[in-house]
Amino acid sequence: MAVKIRLRRMGAKKAPFYRIVVADSRSPRDGRCIKELGYYDPTKSPSVVKVDADETRKWISTGAQPTDIVKKLLKDNNVI
C-alpha cells in the first residue's frame, strides 16, 4: 500500500480550505484518510498553515511520500 501525505479540499464553493492528511494513494482526493496532520487556509492573508510536526516526521520516516505542494508547505514551516 502506497501512502501519501496530501491535501483534502473542504470548504464552500470558491472558498477552499484544505486539510493535510495521510491517505492511501489509490483513494479519491476527498475520500477516506488514515490520519489528519493539520490544515492549510490559502484564503487568509497571509495564508495559514498549521501542522503537527512530530506526527508528520513520524509518517515520513515510515515511508509516506508528500506531494509537491505539501512538501513545499512543510519546508516553508521547517517541518522537513
Biotite code that builds the C-alpha atoms (Angstrom):
import biotite.structure as struc

atoms = struc.array([
    struc.Atom([0.000, 0.000, 0.000], chain_id="A", res_id=1, res_name="MET", atom_name="CA", element="C"),
    struc.Atom([1.477, 3.340, -1.113], chain_id="A", res_id=2, res_name="ALA", atom_name="CA", element="C"),
    struc.Atom([0.795, 6.072, 1.435], chain_id="A", res_id=3, res_name="VAL", atom_name="CA", element="C"),
    struc.Atom([0.835, 9.766, 0.541], chain_id="A", res_id=4, res_name="LYS", atom_name="CA", element="C"),
    struc.Atom([0.647, 12.977, 2.529], chain_id="A", res_id=5, res_name="ILE", atom_name="CA", element="C"),
    struc.Atom([-1.653, 15.221, 0.523], chain_id="A", res_id=6, res_name="ARG", atom_name="CA", element="C"),
    struc.Atom([-4.330, 17.903, 0.649], chain_id="A", res_id=7, res_name="LEU", atom_name="CA", element="C"),
    struc.Atom([-8.052, 17.221, 1.090], chain_id="A", res_id=8, res_name="ARG", atom_name="CA", element="C"),
    struc.Atom([-10.255, 20.035, -0.181], chain_id="A", res_id=9, res_name="ARG", atom_name="CA", element="C"),
    struc.Atom([-13.003, 21.294, 2.076], chain_id="A", res_id=10, res_name="MET", atom_name="CA", element="C"),
    struc.Atom([-14.987, 24.497, 2.438], chain_id="A", res_id=11, res_name="GLY", atom_name="CA", element="C"),
    struc.Atom([-17.615, 26.172, 0.332], chain_id="A", res_id=12, res_name="ALA", atom_name="CA", element="C"),
    struc.Atom([-17.651, 26.905, -3.371], chain_id="A", res_id=13, res_name="LYS", atom_name="CA", element="C"),
    struc.Atom([-14.937, 29.473, -4.214], chain_id="A", res_id=14, res_name="LYS", atom_name="CA", element="C"),
    struc.Atom([-13.749, 29.409, -0.587], chain_id="A", res_id=15, res_name="ALA", atom_name="CA", element="C"),
    struc.Atom([-11.327, 26.474, -0.382], chain_id="A", res_id=16, res_name="PRO", atom_name="CA", element="C"),
    struc.Atom([-9.915, 25.173, 2.856], chain_id="A", res_id=17, res_name="PHE", atom_name="CA", element="C"),
    struc.Atom([-7.532, 22.231, 2.883], chain_id="A", res_id=18, res_name="TYR", atom_name="CA", element="C"),
    struc.Atom([-6.657, 19.584, 5.444], chain_id="A", res_id=19, res_name="ARG", atom_name="CA", element="C"),
    struc.Atom([-3.253, 17.920, 5.293], chain_id="A", res_id=20, res_name="ILE", atom_name="CA", element="C"),
    struc.Atom([-3.940, 14.190, 5.534], chain_id="A", res_id=21, res_name="VAL", atom_name="CA", element="C"),
    struc.Atom([-2.227, 10.821, 5.243], chain_id="A", res_id=22, res_name="VAL", atom_name="CA", element="C"),
    struc.Atom([-4.122, 8.660, 2.745], chain_id="A", res_id=23, res_name="ALA", atom_name="CA", element="C"),
    struc.Atom([-3.749, 5.631, 0.528], chain_id="A", res_id=24, res_name="ASP", atom_name="CA", element="C"),
    struc.Atom([-2.635, 6.819, -2.909], chain_id="A", res_id=25, res_name="SER", atom_name="CA", element="C"),
    struc.Atom([-5.478, 4.887, -4.579], chain_id="A", res_id=26, res_name="ARG", atom_name="CA", element="C"),
    struc.Atom([-8.248, 6.634, -2.611], chain_id="A", res_id=27, res_name="SER", atom_name="CA", element="C"),
    struc.Atom([-10.033, 9.685, -4.095], chain_id="A", res_id=28, res_name="PRO", atom_name="CA", element="C"),
    struc.Atom([-8.885, 13.214, -3.257], chain_id="A", res_id=29, res_name="ARG", atom_name="CA", element="C"),
    struc.Atom([-11.695, 13.853, -0.774], chain_id="A", res_id=30, res_name="ASP", atom_name="CA", element="C"),
    struc.Atom([-12.125, 10.217, 0.232], chain_id="A", res_id=31, res_name="GLY", atom_name="CA", element="C"),
    struc.Atom([-11.157, 8.269, 3.306], chain_id="A", res_id=32, res_name="ARG", atom_name="CA", element="C"),
    struc.Atom([-7.930, 9.188, 5.059], chain_id="A", res_id=33, res_name="CYS", atom_name="CA", element="C"),
    struc.Atom([-5.745, 7.404, 7.591], chain_id="A", res_id=34, res_name="ILE", atom_name="CA", element="C"),
    struc.Atom([-4.780, 10.417, 9.721], chain_id="A", res_id=35, res_name="LYS", atom_name="CA", element="C"),
    struc.Atom([-5.227, 14.196, 9.706], chain_id="A", res_id=36, res_name="GLU", atom_name="CA", element="C"),
    struc.Atom([-1.981, 16.096, 10.295], chain_id="A", res_id=37, res_name="LEU", atom_name="CA", element="C"),
    struc.Atom([-3.055, 19.721, 10.018], chain_id="A", res_id=38, res_name="GLY", atom_name="CA", element="C"),
    struc.Atom([-4.697, 22.316, 7.804], chain_id="A", res_id=39, res_name="TYR", atom_name="CA", element="C"),
    struc.Atom([-3.933, 24.951, 5.166], chain_id="A", res_id=40, res_name="TYR", atom_name="CA", element="C"),
    struc.Atom([-6.085, 28.033, 4.523], chain_id="A", res_id=41, res_name="ASP", atom_name="CA", element="C"),
    struc.Atom([-4.997, 29.959, 1.406], chain_id="A", res_id=42, res_name="PRO", atom_name="CA", element="C"),
    struc.Atom([-7.889, 32.449, 1.599], chain_id="A", res_id=43, res_name="THR", atom_name="CA", element="C"),
    struc.Atom([-6.395, 34.332, 4.557], chain_id="A", res_id=44, res_name="LYS", atom_name="CA", element="C"),
    struc.Atom([-3.744, 36.981, 4.073], chain_id="A", res_id=45, res_name="SER", atom_name="CA", element="C"),
    struc.Atom([-1.083, 35.689, 4.759], chain_id="A", res_id=46, res_name="PRO", atom_name="CA", element="C"),
    struc.Atom([-2.099, 32.094, 4.263], chain_id="A", res_id=47, res_name="SER", atom_name="CA", element="C"),
    struc.Atom([-2.382, 29.965, 7.403], chain_id="A", res_id=48, res_name="VAL", atom_name="CA", element="C"),
    struc.Atom([-0.657, 26.576, 7.784], chain_id="A", res_id=49, res_name="VAL", atom_name="CA", element="C"),
    struc.Atom([-0.909, 24.524, 10.980], chain_id="A", res_id=50, res_name="LYS", atom_name="CA", element="C"),
    struc.Atom([0.830, 21.134, 11.072], chain_id="A", res_id=51, res_name="VAL", atom_name="CA", element="C"),
    struc.Atom([1.608, 18.582, 13.785], chain_id="A", res_id=52, res_name="ASP", atom_name="CA", element="C"),
    struc.Atom([5.370, 18.414, 13.116], chain_id="A", res_id=53, res_name="ALA", atom_name="CA", element="C"),
    struc.Atom([6.159, 15.332, 15.227], chain_id="A", res_id=54, res_name="ASP", atom_name="CA", element="C"),
    struc.Atom([3.369, 13.257, 13.694], chain_id="A", res_id=55, res_name="GLU", atom_name="CA", element="C"),
    struc.Atom([4.363, 14.369, 10.174], chain_id="A", res_id=56, res_name="THR", atom_name="CA", element="C"),
    struc.Atom([8.017, 13.413, 10.714], chain_id="A", res_id=57, res_name="ARG", atom_name="CA", element="C"),
    struc.Atom([6.878, 10.011, 12.015], chain_id="A", res_id=58, res_name="LYS", atom_name="CA", element="C"),
    struc.Atom([4.822, 9.342, 8.881], chain_id="A", res_id=59, res_name="TRP", atom_name="CA", element="C"),
    struc.Atom([7.648, 10.467, 6.567], chain_id="A", res_id=60, res_name="ILE", atom_name="CA", element="C"),
    struc.Atom([10.135, 8.231, 8.392], chain_id="A", res_id=61, res_name="SER", atom_name="CA", element="C"),
    struc.Atom([7.829, 5.232, 7.916], chain_id="A", res_id=62, res_name="THR", atom_name="CA", element="C"),
    struc.Atom([7.666, 5.837, 4.154], chain_id="A", res_id=63, res_name="GLY", atom_name="CA", element="C"),
    struc.Atom([4.791, 8.229, 3.438], chain_id="A", res_id=64, res_name="ALA", atom_name="CA", element="C"),
    struc.Atom([5.538, 10.410, 0.411], chain_id="A", res_id=65, res_name="GLN", atom_name="CA", element="C"),
    struc.Atom([4.349, 14.058, 0.486], chain_id="A", res_id=66, res_name="PRO", atom_name="CA", element="C"),
    struc.Atom([3.000, 15.551, -2.729], chain_id="A", res_id=67, res_name="THR", atom_name="CA", element="C"),
    struc.Atom([4.839, 18.506, -4.280], chain_id="A", res_id=68, res_name="ASP", atom_name="CA", element="C"),
    struc.Atom([2.556, 21.170, -2.769], chain_id="A", res_id=69, res_name="ILE", atom_name="CA", element="C"),
    struc.Atom([2.584, 19.558, 0.667], chain_id="A", res_id=70, res_name="VAL", atom_name="CA", element="C"),
    struc.Atom([6.369, 19.231, 0.515], chain_id="A", res_id=71, res_name="LYS", atom_name="CA", element="C"),
    struc.Atom([6.635, 22.982, -0.193], chain_id="A", res_id=72, res_name="LYS", atom_name="CA", element="C"),
    struc.Atom([4.279, 23.811, 2.700], chain_id="A", res_id=73, res_name="LEU", atom_name="CA", element="C"),
    struc.Atom([6.261, 21.583, 5.062], chain_id="A", res_id=74, res_name="LEU", atom_name="CA", element="C"),
    struc.Atom([9.586, 23.134, 4.014], chain_id="A", res_id=75, res_name="LYS", atom_name="CA", element="C"),
    struc.Atom([8.189, 26.646, 4.498], chain_id="A", res_id=76, res_name="ASP", atom_name="CA", element="C"),
    struc.Atom([7.165, 25.712, 8.061], chain_id="A", res_id=77, res_name="ASN", atom_name="CA", element="C"),
    struc.Atom([10.504, 23.981, 8.871], chain_id="A", res_id=78, res_name="ASN", atom_name="CA", element="C"),
    struc.Atom([8.941, 20.535, 9.348], chain_id="A", res_id=79, res_name="VAL", atom_name="CA", element="C"),
    struc.Atom([11.262, 18.847, 6.831], chain_id="A", res_id=80, res_name="ILE", atom_name="CA", element="C"),
])
